[in-house]
Amino acid sequence: MDDPLEERLRKLAAEYHEPPETPREEMWEKISAARREQRKVLPLRRAAGPTFRRPLRWAAGIAAVLALGIGVGRLTVRQAPAPIAPPVAAMPTSPLVNAAAYRMATTEHLGQSEAFLTLFKASVKGQRDERLASATARQLLATNRLLLDSPAADDRSTKLLLQDLELVLAEIAQLSPASQSHDRDLITQGLEQGGVLSRLRTAVPAGTSPTRGAL
Amino acid sequence: MSEVRFIEALKPRSRVEERELIRRVLAGDPGAERTMYETQVDRVFRLVYRMAGDQDRAQDYTQETFIRAFNRLAEFRGEAALSTWLGSIAISVTLNGLRKVRRSNEREVALDDVMPAAPSAREADPDLKKRMAQAIDALPDGYRAVFVMHDVEGYTHEEIASSLGVHPGTSKAQLFRARARLREALADFAKD
């Protein structure tokens, strides 16, 4: 930022939404009141049972997504009737099962995202209409956030990839029919600079067909 | 002792002191909670205010940031500084809050009112400061957050990357694009 405009910009930027003095006491009163309320409620919750609800909720969510996927797959693929198997007792969800379910859901999501971004990039190059792009990006963004927030997300490189993907999807989600081609070009430039697409391709195992029914 | 010097005296001098402060907060020491608040609130409020541009919202988001931080303090692993961790919560709370405001405004305001004004000649809009603020407001959330944090509040790319959960390279790229857009929006002023 060396030219005169940059210097002027910098000075003007310093005045952007210039904060007043921090209302410390006023905010602290509200924070401490909220904390007091929470302390009243928390002991009751603790007494109600152990606090492993969150992982269970996530496991249930991922299991529901997988079940839905399997259900859709069975509806769309015709198969010979399978012999009736005796009922099997339900197994309790273990951390290993959670991790496997998470990996499957992540691979599925990354595959869908890769296919979507490839199509998006092609549509920008071909000057074609990508009105559906922002709607699809929003759907993928929701799944992306679920995967990022999951307690099973312990692999650092996957997490970083999901975080970078989130930014790209958020940018596409904000596109509107009124957006300028410049905005789309910036997104594709960002895709290339961050290597998101190539990292997605590396992360998705060859031979998976994640796009079926997704886009 | 002045208020500023008093707060400076409270600030943890090292990561070890910071960890000790966090340990005390987790142990339920209300004095430690207050100390943590006092030492961090200015930085959080400044950032939130810059993003929200409104006193009431900035207060709400700052309060929510601290309430969430106290609730989730046990999850803080100390990989980044406490201030960076708080910054990430503040940005998340603020951007989510602003999105909700935007959605509700979109429902209420007539289309004519939300359509951006066509770029006008400089004579018609001489207020560069106002134009600058409008141009920053018009940036996508991600660009605006990086621009405000780096160019306005002086965060480093490493701090921004930790706060936003991205690579420092992504932060640099976002800043580059944000500056490009601002330069473009204020191009008619550059002709002097």
Boltz contact constraints between the chains, C-beta under 6 A:
constraints:
  - contact:
      token1: [A, 5]
      token2: [B, 190]
      max_distance: 6.0
  - contact:
      token1: [A, 12]
      token2: [B, 129]
      max_distance: 6.0
  - contact:
      token1: [A, 12]
      token2: [B, 132]
      max_distance: 6.0
  - contact:
      token1: [A, 13]
      token2: [B, 151]
      max_distance: 6.0
  - contact:
      token1: [A, 13]
      token2: [B, 152]
      max_distance: 6.0
  - contact:
      token1: [A, 16]
      token2: [B, 133]
      max_distance: 6.0
  - contact:
      token1: [A, 16]
      token2: [B, 136]
      max_distance: 6.0
  - contact:
      token1: [A, 16]
      token2: [B, 152]
      max_distance: 6.0
  - contact:
      token1: [A, 17]
      token2: [B, 50]
      max_distance: 6.0
  - contact:
      token1: [A, 17]
      token2: [B, 53]
      max_distance: 6.0
  - contact:
      token1: [A, 19]
      token2: [B, 46]
      max_distance: 6.0
  - contact:
      token1: [A, 19]
      token2: [B, 49]
      max_distance: 6.0
  - contact:
      token1: [A, 22]
      token2: [B, 41]
      max_distance: 6.0
  - contact:
      token1: [A, 22]
      token2: [B, 42]
      max_distance: 6.0
  - contact:
      token1: [A, 22]
      token2: [B, 45]
      max_distance: 6.0
  - contact:
      token1: [A, 24]
      token2: [B, 41]
      max_distance: 6.0
  - contact:
      token1: [A, 27]
      token2: [B, 59]
      max_distance: 6.0
  - contact:
      token1: [A, 27]
      token2: [B, 62]
      max_distance: 6.0
  - contact:
      token1: [A, 27]
      token2: [B, 63]
      max_distance: 6.0
  - contact:
      token1: [A, 30]
      token2: [B, 63]
      max_distance: 6.0
  - contact:
      token1: [A, 31]
      token2: [B, 63]
      max_distance: 6.0
  - contact:
      token1: [A, 31]
      token2: [B, 66]
      max_distance: 6.0
  - contact:
      token1: [A, 31]
      token2: [B, 67]
      max_distance: 6.0
  - contact:
      token1: [A, 34]
      token2: [B, 67]
      max_distance: 6.0
  - contact:
      token1: [A, 163]
      token2: [B, 165]
      max_distance: 6.0
  - contact:
      token1: [A, 163]
      token2: [B, 166]
      max_distance: 6.0
  - contact:
      token1: [A, 167]
      token2: [B, 142]
      max_distance: 6.0
  - contact:
      token1: [A, 174]
      token2: [B, 140]
      max_distance: 6.0
  - contact:
      token1: [A, 186]
      token2: [B, 177]
      max_distance: 6.0
  - contact:
      token1: [A, 193]
      token2: [B, 173]
      max_distance: 6.0
  - contact:
      token1: [A, 194]
      token2: [B, 170]
      max_distance: 6.0
